[in-house]
Amino acid sequence: MQHLPFKNYMEDAVAHMLKRLAPQYPEICMCDRCRTDMMMIALNNLPPRYVSTHKGDVLKRAEGMELQYEVEVLTETMRAMQIVGGQPHHGRNEEGI
């Protein structure tokens, strides 16, 4: 029996939110390391939303999510941007040194 593919669509929702917010905060670094840190912080503070989906449908679901989820994603993404923007880790090793 083959199972359908599944994904935590909050990953795409947070990535989409970061993309929307980044132009409004040009002072916050959006290098790969900082973006990854922001994604991890936000996702660790959001409940997972797993969906069984086919490739390409995930972003559509993320864009059409309920207002409550959108507010949660916005709140946690903004918080992650503030944390990483205040103490970016680029230039440090994995231990933060």
CNS distance restraints for C-alpha pairs under 8 A (distance, minus, plus):
assign (resid   4 and name CA) (resid  52 and name CA) 6.14 0.50 0.50
assign (resid   4 and name CA) (resid  53 and name CA) 7.05 0.50 0.50
assign (resid   4 and name CA) (resid  54 and name CA) 7.86 0.50 0.50
assign (resid   5 and name CA) (resid  52 and name CA) 5.68 0.50 0.50
assign (resid   5 and name CA) (resid  53 and name CA) 5.93 0.50 0.50
assign (resid   5 and name CA) (resid  54 and name CA) 6.55 0.50 0.50
assign (resid   6 and name CA) (resid  50 and name CA) 6.54 0.50 0.50
assign (resid   6 and name CA) (resid  51 and name CA) 5.42 0.50 0.50
assign (resid   6 and name CA) (resid  52 and name CA) 4.21 0.50 0.50
assign (resid   6 and name CA) (resid  53 and name CA) 5.76 0.50 0.50
assign (resid   6 and name CA) (resid  54 and name CA) 7.97 0.50 0.50
assign (resid   7 and name CA) (resid  49 and name CA) 7.99 0.50 0.50
assign (resid   7 and name CA) (resid  50 and name CA) 5.29 0.50 0.50
assign (resid   7 and name CA) (resid  51 and name CA) 5.60 0.50 0.50
assign (resid   7 and name CA) (resid  52 and name CA) 6.65 0.50 0.50
assign (resid   7 and name CA) (resid  53 and name CA) 7.41 0.50 0.50
assign (resid   7 and name CA) (resid  58 and name CA) 7.81 0.50 0.50
assign (resid   8 and name CA) (resid  12 and name CA) 7.97 0.50 0.50
assign (resid   8 and name CA) (resid  48 and name CA) 5.86 0.50 0.50
assign (resid   8 and name CA) (resid  49 and name CA) 5.15 0.50 0.50
assign (resid   8 and name CA) (resid  50 and name CA) 4.19 0.50 0.50
assign (resid   8 and name CA) (resid  51 and name CA) 6.42 0.50 0.50
assign (resid   9 and name CA) (resid  13 and name CA) 6.30 0.50 0.50
assign (resid   9 and name CA) (resid  48 and name CA) 7.67 0.50 0.50
assign (resid   9 and name CA) (resid  49 and name CA) 5.82 0.50 0.50
assign (resid   9 and name CA) (resid  50 and name CA) 6.09 0.50 0.50
assign (resid   9 and name CA) (resid  51 and name CA) 6.73 0.50 0.50
assign (resid   9 and name CA) (resid  58 and name CA) 5.99 0.50 0.50
assign (resid   9 and name CA) (resid  59 and name CA) 7.45 0.50 0.50
assign (resid   9 and name CA) (resid  61 and name CA) 7.65 0.50 0.50
assign (resid   9 and name CA) (resid  62 and name CA) 6.31 0.50 0.50
assign (resid  10 and name CA) (resid  14 and name CA) 5.97 0.50 0.50
assign (resid  10 and name CA) (resid  43 and name CA) 7.17 0.50 0.50
assign (resid  10 and name CA) (resid  46 and name CA) 7.78 0.50 0.50
assign (resid  10 and name CA) (resid  48 and name CA) 6.28 0.50 0.50
assign (resid  10 and name CA) (resid  49 and name CA) 5.96 0.50 0.50
assign (resid  10 and name CA) (resid  50 and name CA) 8.00 0.50 0.50
assign (resid  10 and name CA) (resid  62 and name CA) 7.15 0.50 0.50
assign (resid  10 and name CA) (resid  73 and name CA) 7.90 0.50 0.50
assign (resid  11 and name CA) (resid  15 and name CA) 6.19 0.50 0.50
assign (resid  11 and name CA) (resid  39 and name CA) 7.54 0.50 0.50
assign (resid  11 and name CA) (resid  43 and name CA) 6.96 0.50 0.50
assign (resid  12 and name CA) (resid  16 and name CA) 5.92 0.50 0.50
assign (resid  12 and name CA) (resid  58 and name CA) 7.22 0.50 0.50
assign (resid  12 and name CA) (resid  59 and name CA) 6.10 0.50 0.50
assign (resid  12 and name CA) (resid  62 and name CA) 6.63 0.50 0.50
assign (resid  13 and name CA) (resid  17 and name CA) 6.12 0.50 0.50
assign (resid  13 and name CA) (resid  59 and name CA) 7.18 0.50 0.50
assign (resid  13 and name CA) (resid  62 and name CA) 5.13 0.50 0.50
assign (resid  13 and name CA) (resid  63 and name CA) 7.14 0.50 0.50
assign (resid  13 and name CA) (resid  73 and name CA) 7.08 0.50 0.50
assign (resid  14 and name CA) (resid  18 and name CA) 6.09 0.50 0.50
assign (resid  14 and name CA) (resid  39 and name CA) 6.58 0.50 0.50
assign (resid  14 and name CA) (resid  42 and name CA) 7.26 0.50 0.50
assign (resid  14 and name CA) (resid  43 and name CA) 7.48 0.50 0.50
assign (resid  14 and name CA) (resid  73 and name CA) 6.18 0.50 0.50
assign (resid  14 and name CA) (resid  74 and name CA) 7.90 0.50 0.50
assign (resid  14 and name CA) (resid  77 and name CA) 6.53 0.50 0.50
assign (resid  15 and name CA) (resid  19 and name CA) 6.27 0.50 0.50
assign (resid  15 and name CA) (resid  39 and name CA) 6.98 0.50 0.50
assign (resid  16 and name CA) (resid  20 and name CA) 6.31 0.50 0.50
assign (resid  17 and name CA) (resid  21 and name CA) 6.09 0.50 0.50
assign (resid  17 and name CA) (resid  73 and name CA) 7.35 0.50 0.50
assign (resid  17 and name CA) (resid  74 and name CA) 6.67 0.50 0.50
assign (resid  17 and name CA) (resid  77 and name CA) 7.05 0.50 0.50
assign (resid  18 and name CA) (resid  22 and name CA) 5.79 0.50 0.50
assign (resid  18 and name CA) (resid  77 and name CA) 6.79 0.50 0.50
assign (resid  19 and name CA) (resid  23 and name CA) 7.71 0.50 0.50
assign (resid  21 and name CA) (resid  25 and name CA) 6.80 0.50 0.50
assign (resid  22 and name CA) (resid  26 and name CA) 6.48 0.50 0.50
assign (resid  22 and name CA) (resid  28 and name CA) 7.66 0.50 0.50
assign (resid  22 and name CA) (resid  30 and name CA) 7.38 0.50 0.50
assign (resid  27 and name CA) (resid  85 and name CA) 7.94 0.50 0.50
assign (resid  28 and name CA) (resid  81 and name CA) 7.29 0.50 0.50
assign (resid  28 and name CA) (resid  85 and name CA) 5.05 0.50 0.50
assign (resid  29 and name CA) (resid  34 and name CA) 6.48 0.50 0.50
assign (resid  29 and name CA) (resid  85 and name CA) 6.54 0.50 0.50
assign (resid  29 and name CA) (resid  88 and name CA) 7.64 0.50 0.50
assign (resid  30 and name CA) (resid  34 and name CA) 5.66 0.50 0.50
assign (resid  30 and name CA) (resid  35 and name CA) 5.45 0.50 0.50
assign (resid  31 and name CA) (resid  35 and name CA) 6.06 0.50 0.50
assign (resid  32 and name CA) (resid  36 and name CA) 6.03 0.50 0.50
assign (resid  33 and name CA) (resid  37 and name CA) 6.21 0.50 0.50
assign (resid  33 and name CA) (resid  89 and name CA) 7.25 0.50 0.50
assign (resid  33 and name CA) (resid  90 and name CA) 6.10 0.50 0.50
assign (resid  34 and name CA) (resid  38 and name CA) 6.15 0.50 0.50
assign (resid  34 and name CA) (resid  84 and name CA) 6.53 0.50 0.50
assign (resid  34 and name CA) (resid  88 and name CA) 6.32 0.50 0.50
assign (resid  34 and name CA) (resid  89 and name CA) 6.81 0.50 0.50
assign (resid  34 and name CA) (resid  90 and name CA) 6.80 0.50 0.50
assign (resid  35 and name CA) (resid  39 and name CA) 6.09 0.50 0.50
assign (resid  36 and name CA) (resid  40 and name CA) 6.17 0.50 0.50
assign (resid  37 and name CA) (resid  41 and name CA) 6.18 0.50 0.50
assign (resid  37 and name CA) (resid  80 and name CA) 7.92 0.50 0.50
assign (resid  37 and name CA) (resid  84 and name CA) 6.95 0.50 0.50
assign (resid  38 and name CA) (resid  42 and name CA) 6.10 0.50 0.50
assign (resid  38 and name CA) (resid  77 and name CA) 7.02 0.50 0.50
assign (resid  38 and name CA) (resid  80 and name CA) 4.94 0.50 0.50
assign (resid  38 and name CA) (resid  81 and name CA) 5.93 0.50 0.50
assign (resid  38 and name CA) (resid  84 and name CA) 6.42 0.50 0.50
assign (resid  39 and name CA) (resid  43 and name CA) 5.94 0.50 0.50
assign (resid  39 and name CA) (resid  77 and name CA) 7.55 0.50 0.50
assign (resid  39 and name CA) (resid  80 and name CA) 7.55 0.50 0.50
assign (resid  40 and name CA) (resid  44 and name CA) 5.96 0.50 0.50
assign (resid  41 and name CA) (resid  45 and name CA) 6.58 0.50 0.50
assign (resid  41 and name CA) (resid  76 and name CA) 7.93 0.50 0.50
assign (resid  41 and name CA) (resid  80 and name CA) 5.65 0.50 0.50
assign (resid  42 and name CA) (resid  46 and name CA) 6.36 0.50 0.50
assign (resid  42 and name CA) (resid  73 and name CA) 7.61 0.50 0.50
assign (resid  42 and name CA) (resid  76 and name CA) 5.00 0.50 0.50
assign (resid  42 and name CA) (resid  77 and name CA) 5.34 0.50 0.50
assign (resid  42 and name CA) (resid  79 and name CA) 7.52 0.50 0.50
assign (resid  42 and name CA) (resid  80 and name CA) 5.67 0.50 0.50
assign (resid  43 and name CA) (resid  47 and name CA) 7.57 0.50 0.50
assign (resid  43 and name CA) (resid  48 and name CA) 7.77 0.50 0.50
assign (resid  43 and name CA) (resid  76 and name CA) 7.96 0.50 0.50
assign (resid  45 and name CA) (resid  76 and name CA) 6.79 0.50 0.50
assign (resid  46 and name CA) (resid  72 and name CA) 7.33 0.50 0.50
assign (resid  46 and name CA) (resid  73 and name CA) 7.27 0.50 0.50
assign (resid  46 and name CA) (resid  76 and name CA) 7.25 0.50 0.50
assign (resid  51 and name CA) (resid  58 and name CA) 7.96 0.50 0.50
assign (resid  53 and name CA) (resid  57 and name CA) 6.29 0.50 0.50
assign (resid  53 and name CA) (resid  58 and name CA) 6.67 0.50 0.50
assign (resid  54 and name CA) (resid  58 and name CA) 7.51 0.50 0.50
assign (resid  56 and name CA) (resid  60 and name CA) 7.33 0.50 0.50
assign (resid  57 and name CA) (resid  61 and name CA) 6.29 0.50 0.50
assign (resid  58 and name CA) (resid  62 and name CA) 6.21 0.50 0.50
assign (resid  59 and name CA) (resid  63 and name CA) 6.04 0.50 0.50
assign (resid  60 and name CA) (resid  64 and name CA) 6.26 0.50 0.50
assign (resid  61 and name CA) (resid  65 and name CA) 6.05 0.50 0.50
assign (resid  65 and name CA) (resid  69 and name CA) 6.40 0.50 0.50
assign (resid  65 and name CA) (resid  70 and name CA) 6.57 0.50 0.50
assign (resid  66 and name CA) (resid  70 and name CA) 6.36 0.50 0.50
assign (resid  67 and name CA) (resid  71 and name CA) 6.14 0.50 0.50
assign (resid  68 and name CA) (resid  72 and name CA) 6.34 0.50 0.50
assign (resid  69 and name CA) (resid  73 and name CA) 6.08 0.50 0.50
assign (resid  70 and name CA) (resid  74 and name CA) 6.02 0.50 0.50
assign (resid  71 and name CA) (resid  75 and name CA) 6.00 0.50 0.50
assign (resid  72 and name CA) (resid  76 and name CA) 6.14 0.50 0.50
assign (resid  73 and name CA) (resid  77 and name CA) 5.87 0.50 0.50
assign (resid  74 and name CA) (resid  78 and name CA) 6.01 0.50 0.50
assign (resid  75 and name CA) (resid  79 and name CA) 6.20 0.50 0.50
assign (resid  76 and name CA) (resid  80 and name CA) 6.09 0.50 0.50
assign (resid  77 and name CA) (resid  81 and name CA) 6.13 0.50 0.50
assign (resid  78 and name CA) (resid  82 and name CA) 6.25 0.50 0.50
assign (resid  79 and name CA) (resid  83 and name CA) 6.28 0.50 0.50
assign (resid  80 and name CA) (resid  84 and name CA) 6.11 0.50 0.50
assign (resid  81 and name CA) (resid  85 and name CA) 5.58 0.50 0.50
assign (resid  82 and name CA) (resid  86 and name CA) 6.01 0.50 0.50
assign (resid  83 and name CA) (resid  87 and name CA) 6.41 0.50 0.50
assign (resid  84 and name CA) (resid  88 and name CA) 4.92 0.50 0.50
assign (resid  84 and name CA) (resid  89 and name CA) 7.55 0.50 0.50
assign (resid  89 and name CA) (resid  96 and name CA) 6.68 0.50 0.50
assign (resid  92 and name CA) (resid  96 and name CA) 5.20 0.50 0.50
assign (resid  92 and name CA) (resid  97 and name CA) 5.23 0.50 0.50
assign (resid  93 and name CA) (resid  97 and name CA) 5.62 0.50 0.50
